[in-house]
C-alpha cells in the first residue's frame, strides 16, 4: 500500500507487528517513503507505554492514539492520562517508564 501511495498515515501496532524491532522496521519503511506515522495503540498496558516511549524519540510532532474509557482501576495510577493541553507525559523510569501498581494487581488477581 505504501509502494502505491495509498497510505497517508502508517499505523503500526507495536503489539501486533511483533514487538519493538518489527515496529521500527515499519517506521523506517514509512519514513523512507515519506508516509506520516500515527501508530495504532489502543492499549492500557505495556503496549501503550512502549508506543509512548517509541514516539517520544521522534521530532515530527506525530500523534499517539489513546483509547479513552472510564476504568474501575488503572495499573499506572492515572500517570499516563492526557492533560488539559492534550499531551501525555512520557514516563522516565526504568524499562517502559512505570512499574504497575501492585495494589491494583492484587485487587484484581484471579487465582
C-alpha positions as CSV (number, residue, x, y, z in Angstrom):
1,X,0.0,0.0,0.0
2,X,2.9,2.4,0.7
3,X,4.5,1.5,-2.6
4,X,1.3,2.5,-4.4
5,X,1.0,5.8,-2.5
6,X,-2.3,4.6,-0.9
7,X,-1.3,5.4,2.7
8,X,-1.3,8.8,4.2
9,X,-0.6,7.6,7.7
10,X,1.1,4.3,8.7
11,X,-0.5,2.9,11.8
12,X,1.8,0.1,13.1
13,X,0.9,-1.5,16.4
14,X,4.0,-2.5,18.4
15,X,1.9,-5.4,19.8
16,X,0.6,-6.7,16.5
17,X,3.7,-6.4,14.3
18,X,5.8,-8.5,16.6
19,X,7.4,-6.1,19.1
20,X,9.7,-3.1,19.1
21,X,12.2,-4.4,16.4
22,X,9.5,-5.1,13.9
23,X,7.7,-1.8,14.7
24,X,10.9,0.0,14.0
25,X,11.2,-1.7,10.6
26,X,7.7,-0.5,9.7
27,X,8.6,3.0,10.9
28,X,11.8,3.0,8.8
29,X,9.8,2.0,5.7
30,X,7.2,4.7,6.3
31,X,10.0,7.3,6.8
32,X,11.8,6.2,3.6
33,X,8.5,6.6,1.7
34,X,7.6,9.9,3.3
35,X,4.5,8.4,4.9
36,X,3.4,10.0,8.2
37,X,3.2,7.9,11.3
38,X,0.2,7.6,13.7
39,X,0.7,4.3,15.5
40,X,-2.2,2.1,16.5
41,X,-2.1,1.9,20.3
42,X,-5.5,1.4,21.9
43,X,-3.9,-0.3,24.9
44,X,-3.8,0.3,28.6
45,X,-0.7,-1.7,29.5
46,X,2.8,-2.3,28.2
47,X,1.8,-1.9,24.6
48,X,0.7,1.7,25.2
49,X,3.8,2.5,27.3
50,X,6.1,1.0,24.6
51,X,4.4,3.1,21.9
52,X,4.6,6.2,24.0
53,X,8.3,5.7,24.6
54,X,9.0,5.0,20.9
55,X,7.0,8.0,19.8
56,X,8.9,10.3,22.2
57,X,12.0,9.6,20.2
58,X,10.6,11.3,17.1
59,X,10.7,15.0,16.5
60,X,8.0,15.3,13.9
61,X,5.0,16.1,16.1
62,X,3.2,12.9,15.3
63,X,0.2,11.7,17.3
64,X,-0.4,8.8,19.5
65,X,-3.7,7.0,19.6
66,X,-5.3,6.8,23.0
67,X,-8.3,4.7,23.8
68,X,-10.4,6.5,26.3
69,X,-12.8,4.9,28.7
70,X,-13.6,5.2,32.4
71,X,-11.8,2.4,34.1
72,X,-12.5,1.0,37.5
73,X,-8.7,0.8,38.1
74,X,-5.5,1.7,36.3
75,X,-2.3,-0.2,36.5
76,X,-0.4,3.1,36.1
77,X,-2.4,5.1,38.7
78,X,-3.5,7.8,36.2
79,X,0.1,8.7,35.4
80,X,-0.4,8.4,31.7
81,X,-3.6,10.3,31.4
82,X,-4.0,13.1,28.9
83,X,-3.6,16.6,30.4
84,X,-5.7,19.7,29.5
85,X,-3.4,20.5,26.6
86,X,-3.9,17.1,25.0
87,X,-0.4,15.9,25.9
88,X,0.8,12.9,27.8
89,X,4.0,13.0,30.0
90,X,6.5,10.3,28.9
91,X,7.5,8.3,31.9
92,X,11.2,8.3,32.6
93,X,11.6,5.3,34.9
94,X,13.5,2.1,34.1
95,X,12.1,-0.1,31.3
96,X,8.9,1.3,29.9
97,X,8.8,4.0,32.5
98,X,6.5,2.8,35.2
99,X,6.0,-0.2,37.3
100,X,2.4,-1.4,37.5
101,X,0.6,-0.6,40.7
102,X,0.9,-3.7,42.9
103,X,-2.3,-2.9,44.8
104,X,-4.3,-2.9,41.6
105,X,-2.8,-6.2,40.6
106,X,-3.6,-7.7,44.0
107,X,-7.2,-6.4,44.0
108,X,-8.0,-7.9,40.5
109,X,-5.9,-11.0,40.6
110,X,-7.7,-14.2,39.7
111,X,-6.3,-17.4,41.2
